[in-house]
Amino acid sequence: MKDTIGSNKNIALYLQVKDVLIKRIQEKVWKPNTLIPTEQELMQEFDVSRTTLRQAISMLVQDGLLEKKQGRGTIVKPQPLIGGSLGKLKGLAEEVAEKGLTPNSKLIRTDFKKDLYYETSMLELDAGEEVLVIERIRFADEVPIAIERSCWPLHIGKILVEQDLNSAKFYEVLEENEIFLKRAKEKISAINATIYEADLLGIRGGEALLEMTRVSYGFDDKPLEFTVTKYRSDKYHYNIELTR
């Protein structure tokens, strides 16, 4: 394999090197979680300076394609396994299955609570009404990809607690009980993992997470679900299609 660097005088050398590195990642010449060649090897192959090479690698680290590992070198960073689509009201299990992966969950806790004032307001319930809280770790092919905390009104909570919450697909359970969702509102934010969250997801504390807050409504436009899901940013992304 030989990629020519320096043939296009109108493009900076580090950008030409960057394009070659991206090509090798995309074509799986360098596979996820494997080390790329050393700086010395790449400098010799491309016939460029250390400064030029480091500029190219630094840009790919910032773009999330490469990751520097202390004492090891630079690895190809695995890209997200799951891609959600804005505009489609789906559960995470559906999204995982559509990618040909096996969805699973691990129940952290479940409880009926009366003192969750914010959650009660999001569900448009009266103060003091009971809310079912379910916290789970979500998996795709045994890899933890998200922490999910979902809150439900009492009448739905009574249905869900009868299920195996390690495997239950909530939307399917609701539909089996003639409860249907019409629409949802979502807010997406970038946050950093706490030590506790990082331990659950198998990542380092402070790593980036994608937080999705969802309120889902029934056909009577009453809220039926309030869920906050924190996704590993290296395992999940959103796809958005825009038209004009």
PyMOL commands that set and color helices and strands:
alter all, ss='L'
color gray80, all
select helices_A, chain A and resi 13-26+39-46+50-62+92-98+117-122+154-160+170-176+195-201
alter helices_A, ss='H'
color red, helices_A
select strands_A, chain A and resi 66-69+73-76+82-85+103-113+131-140+143-153+181-192+208-218+223-232+236-239
alter strands_A, ss='S'
color yellow, strands_A
deselect
rebuild
show_as cartoon
